[in-house]
């Protein structure tokens, strides 16, 4: 409150009196400071591409010494199936169509305070022979389901066990919400 001004009636027989209060509202502070920088990420969204052929499941060797499915982030405006076939082509050279990609569901876990949403996608038809196209992942090959290499990258292991819960893969738990029955082809 900055000031109070009293205005009394000019005649003594009139009991009316007015009080005028002057003050300022405090400036509103936003919940977080506004900057031109984007906020830190709080969710990671990606796809894991399961390619199961007559010789088994396709896995590549990452430079960090884990085996993993093809996969990666979903670009803005891209469906999960579109992201899966794009990542498959970029990483392995295999070509597939979004119509040949079955989205199995979503996996949700947390890593370092960031929610991670991984979408396992089963590709049922493709063409080409897998080969190394990126520096980070190579040695693409099909592995029999009963002889999978170790260690398998955690999101890849989660995708594989969402598709086939009987696979002998040990990994941290993730909540799986299926879209369809994730039966094997």
C-alpha positions as CSV (number, residue, x, y, z in Angstrom):
1,X,0.0,0.0,0.0
2,X,1.5,3.3,-1.1
3,X,-1.0,5.8,0.4
4,X,-4.5,6.3,1.9
5,X,-6.4,9.5,1.1
6,X,-9.4,10.4,3.3
7,X,-12.1,12.6,1.9
8,X,-14.6,13.7,4.5
9,X,-17.9,15.5,3.9
10,X,-17.6,19.3,3.9
11,X,-20.6,19.6,6.1
12,X,-20.5,18.4,9.7
13,X,-24.1,16.9,9.6
14,X,-23.1,14.5,6.7
15,X,-21.5,11.4,8.2
16,X,-20.1,10.1,4.9
17,X,-16.4,9.7,4.5
18,X,-14.4,8.2,1.7
19,X,-11.0,6.4,1.8
20,X,-9.0,6.1,-1.4
21,X,-6.3,3.4,-1.3
22,X,-3.4,3.6,-3.8
23,X,-1.2,0.6,-4.3
24,X,0.6,-1.4,-6.9
25,X,0.2,-5.1,-7.8
26,X,3.4,-7.1,-7.6
27,X,4.8,-8.0,-10.9
28,X,3.9,-11.5,-12.0
29,X,6.8,-13.8,-12.3
30,X,6.6,-16.6,-14.8
31,X,7.0,-20.2,-13.7
32,X,10.4,-20.3,-15.4
33,X,12.6,-17.6,-17.0
34,X,11.9,-17.1,-20.7
35,X,14.8,-17.7,-23.0
36,X,15.2,-18.3,-26.7
37,X,16.7,-21.7,-25.9
38,X,14.5,-24.8,-26.0
39,X,13.7,-26.5,-22.7
40,X,15.8,-29.5,-21.7
41,X,14.4,-32.8,-23.1
42,X,12.2,-34.8,-20.7
43,X,11.2,-37.5,-23.1
44,X,13.1,-39.6,-25.7
45,X,11.0,-41.2,-28.5
46,X,12.4,-43.8,-30.8
47,X,11.7,-47.0,-32.7
48,X,13.4,-50.4,-32.6
49,X,13.1,-52.3,-35.9
50,X,12.7,-56.1,-35.6
51,X,13.6,-57.8,-38.9
52,X,13.0,-61.6,-38.5
53,X,14.1,-63.7,-41.4
54,X,14.6,-67.4,-42.0
55,X,18.1,-67.1,-40.3
56,X,16.8,-65.2,-37.3
57,X,16.7,-61.6,-36.1
58,X,18.9,-58.9,-37.6
59,X,21.3,-57.3,-35.1
60,X,24.2,-54.9,-35.6
61,X,27.3,-54.4,-33.5
62,X,27.5,-50.9,-32.0
63,X,30.9,-49.3,-31.5
64,X,30.2,-49.4,-27.8
65,X,30.3,-53.2,-28.0
66,X,26.6,-53.9,-27.7
67,X,24.4,-55.7,-30.2
68,X,21.2,-53.8,-31.3
69,X,18.3,-53.6,-33.6
70,X,18.2,-50.9,-36.3
71,X,16.3,-47.9,-35.0
72,X,16.4,-44.4,-33.8
73,X,14.4,-41.2,-33.3
74,X,11.1,-40.4,-34.8
75,X,11.3,-37.2,-36.9
76,X,8.5,-34.5,-36.7
77,X,5.5,-35.5,-38.8
78,X,6.7,-39.1,-39.3
79,X,4.6,-42.1,-38.3
80,X,6.3,-44.9,-36.3
81,X,6.2,-47.2,-39.4
82,X,7.7,-44.5,-41.6
83,X,10.5,-43.9,-39.0
84,X,11.2,-47.6,-38.8
85,X,11.6,-48.1,-42.6
86,X,13.7,-44.9,-42.8
87,X,16.0,-46.0,-40.0
88,X,16.3,-49.5,-41.4
89,X,17.4,-48.1,-44.8
90,X,19.8,-45.5,-43.3
91,X,21.5,-48.1,-41.0
92,X,21.4,-51.3,-42.9
93,X,20.6,-50.5,-46.5
94,X,17.5,-52.8,-46.4
95,X,14.5,-51.3,-48.1
96,X,10.9,-51.8,-46.8
97,X,7.6,-50.1,-47.1
98,X,5.6,-48.6,-44.2
99,X,2.8,-51.0,-45.1
100,X,5.2,-53.9,-44.3
101,X,5.9,-52.5,-40.8
102,X,3.7,-53.6,-37.9
103,X,3.8,-51.3,-34.9
104,X,3.6,-53.7,-31.9
105,X,3.1,-51.1,-29.1
106,X,5.0,-48.8,-26.8
107,X,7.6,-49.4,-24.1
108,X,8.1,-46.9,-21.3
109,X,11.0,-46.7,-18.9
110,X,13.2,-44.0,-17.3
111,X,16.9,-43.4,-17.8
112,X,18.7,-40.6,-16.0
113,X,15.5,-38.7,-15.2
114,X,14.3,-38.8,-18.8
115,X,11.2,-40.8,-19.8
116,X,12.1,-43.1,-22.7
117,X,9.4,-44.3,-25.1
118,X,10.5,-47.0,-27.5
119,X,8.2,-48.3,-30.1
120,X,9.0,-51.9,-31.4
121,X,8.1,-52.3,-35.1
122,X,8.2,-55.6,-36.8
123,X,9.1,-55.4,-40.5
124,X,7.6,-58.4,-42.3
125,X,9.0,-57.8,-45.9
126,X,12.1,-56.1,-47.1
127,X,14.6,-56.2,-50.0
128,X,18.4,-56.0,-50.0
129,X,21.3,-57.4,-48.1
130,X,22.2,-55.7,-44.8
131,X,25.5,-53.9,-44.9
132,X,27.3,-51.2,-42.8
133,X,26.1,-47.7,-43.8
134,X,27.0,-45.7,-40.6
135,X,30.2,-45.6,-38.6
136,X,28.5,-46.3,-35.3
137,X,26.9,-49.7,-36.2
138,X,28.2,-52.4,-38.4
139,X,28.6,-56.2,-38.6
140,X,24.9,-56.6,-39.4
141,X,23.8,-60.2,-39.4
142,X,20.9,-62.5,-38.7
143,X,21.0,-64.4,-35.4
144,X,19.0,-67.5,-34.5
145,X,16.5,-66.7,-31.7
146,X,18.1,-69.4,-29.5
147,X,21.6,-68.1,-29.9
148,X,21.4,-64.3,-29.6
149,X,24.7,-62.5,-28.9
150,X,25.4,-60.7,-25.7
151,X,25.2,-58.0,-24.5
152,X,22.1,-56.6,-26.3
153,X,21.4,-52.9,-26.0
154,X,18.7,-52.4,-23.4
155,X,16.0,-50.8,-25.7
156,X,16.6,-53.5,-28.3
157,X,16.3,-56.2,-25.7
158,X,13.1,-54.6,-24.5
159,X,11.7,-54.5,-28.0
160,X,12.6,-58.1,-28.7
161,X,11.0,-59.4,-25.5
162,X,7.9,-57.4,-26.1
163,X,7.7,-59.2,-29.5
164,X,8.6,-62.6,-28.0
165,X,8.5,-62.8,-24.2
166,X,10.2,-66.2,-24.3
167,X,13.5,-64.8,-25.5
168,X,16.4,-65.3,-23.0
169,X,17.3,-61.6,-22.6
170,X,17.9,-59.9,-19.3
171,X,17.2,-56.2,-19.2
172,X,15.7,-53.6,-16.9
173,X,11.9,-53.6,-16.8
174,X,9.8,-51.4,-19.1
175,X,6.0,-51.0,-19.2
176,X,4.7,-52.5,-22.5
177,X,1.4,-51.4,-23.9
178,X,0.6,-53.6,-26.9
179,X,-1.3,-52.2,-29.9
180,X,-2.0,-55.6,-31.5
181,X,-1.2,-59.2,-30.6
182,X,2.6,-59.3,-31.1
183,X,2.6,-62.8,-32.6
184,X,5.7,-64.0,-34.4
185,X,5.4,-64.2,-38.2
